[in-house]
Amino acid sequence: MRGEGDSERYFADIGVRPCGNLFETASVLGRVLLIEFFEDKSGRFEEFPCFIAEGQGLTYALLGVPDLEYDLRDGRVTDFELVVRSNNWSLHSKSKVDISEGIVFKVNSVIGKVCWVLS
């Protein structure tokens, strides 16, 4: 479906209501999306605790809530965020394709309304 040779860049930015803690939420999303999340220990997302998965030519990052000292947002947010990008994300790609709606539909149709498209 989506592979390394595609000329389009796929992306999604999705809000996620927690299904337990970050690990439990990653497990639930992984079962629905047929991927396996692993805790990110690289520090790639800095202050955000994160679980990463790869599948179908995509990288998924489930971002948790940062500690208060690192949270620079105006109000306290308790929801998680699922960020998805093509593995072939490059400047030479022809166009960006938002696949947020499809992922939200798939997750919500299986486990109820826990996801929404972020603008």
C-alpha positions in Angstrom: 0.0 0.0 0.0 2.5 2.6 1.1 6.1 1.9 0.4 9.6 3.3 0.1 9.1 4.1 -3.6 6.0 6.2 -3.2 6.3 9.8 -4.4 3.8 11.0 -1.9 4.5 11.8 1.8 1.8 10.4 4.1 1.1 12.0 7.5 -1.3 12.1 10.3 -1.7 14.2 13.5 -4.3 12.6 15.8 -5.4 13.4 19.4 -5.9 10.3 21.6 -7.9 10.0 24.7 -5.8 7.7 27.0 -6.9 4.1 27.4 -5.0 3.8 30.7 -1.3 4.9 30.8 0.9 5.5 27.8 2.0 1.9 27.6 -1.5 0.6 27.8 -2.7 3.1 25.2 0.2 2.1 22.8 -0.8 -1.6 23.3 -4.5 -0.9 22.4 -3.6 1.2 19.4 -1.0 -1.4 18.3 -3.6 -4.2 18.3 -6.0 -2.1 16.2 -3.4 -0.8 13.7 -1.6 -4.2 13.6 1.7 -2.7 14.7 3.9 -3.1 17.8 4.9 0.0 19.8 8.2 0.1 21.7 9.3 2.7 24.2 11.5 5.4 22.6 14.7 5.7 24.6 16.5 7.8 22.0 15.2 11.2 23.3 14.1 12.1 19.8 10.9 13.7 21.1 12.8 15.4 24.0 10.4 16.2 26.9 7.6 13.9 25.7 7.4 10.3 26.8 7.0 8.3 23.6 6.3 4.9 22.1 7.4 4.3 18.5 6.1 1.7 15.9 6.8 1.1 12.2 4.6 -0.6 9.7 3.2 -0.3 6.1 5.9 2.2 5.2 5.0 4.5 8.1 6.5 5.5 11.4 4.1 6.0 14.3 5.0 8.0 17.4 2.5 8.0 20.4 3.4 11.1 22.5 2.5 11.2 26.1 2.1 14.1 28.5 5.3 15.8 29.5 6.2 16.5 33.1 4.8 19.9 34.3 8.3 21.5 34.3 8.7 20.7 30.5 5.1 21.4 29.4 5.2 24.9 27.7 1.5 24.8 26.6 -0.9 27.4 28.0 -3.3 24.9 29.7 -2.6 21.4 31.1 -3.4 18.8 28.5 -4.0 15.2 29.5 -4.6 13.7 26.1 -1.9 11.9 24.0 -1.0 12.6 20.4 -0.3 10.1 17.6 2.0 11.5 15.0 2.4 9.4 11.8 4.9 10.1 8.9 6.0 8.2 5.8 9.3 6.4 6.2 10.3 8.0 2.8 9.7 11.6 4.1 11.9 13.7 1.8 12.0 17.1 0.1 11.8 15.3 -3.3 8.3 13.9 -2.6 5.6 15.3 -4.8 2.8 15.9 -2.4 1.7 15.4 1.2 -1.3 13.2 1.9 -3.2 13.5 5.2 -4.3 10.0 6.3 -5.5 11.2 9.7 -9.2 10.6 8.9 -8.6 7.0 7.9 -6.7 6.1 11.0 -9.2 7.9 13.3 -12.1 6.0 11.6 -10.3 2.6 11.9 -9.5 3.1 15.6 -12.8 4.6 16.6 -14.8 1.9 14.7 -13.0 -0.8 16.8 -12.7 0.7 20.3 -15.1 3.6 20.4 -14.4 7.3 20.1 -10.9 7.8 21.5 -9.3 9.6 18.6 -9.8 12.8 16.6 -8.0 14.7 13.9 -5.8 17.5 15.2 -5.8 20.7 13.1 
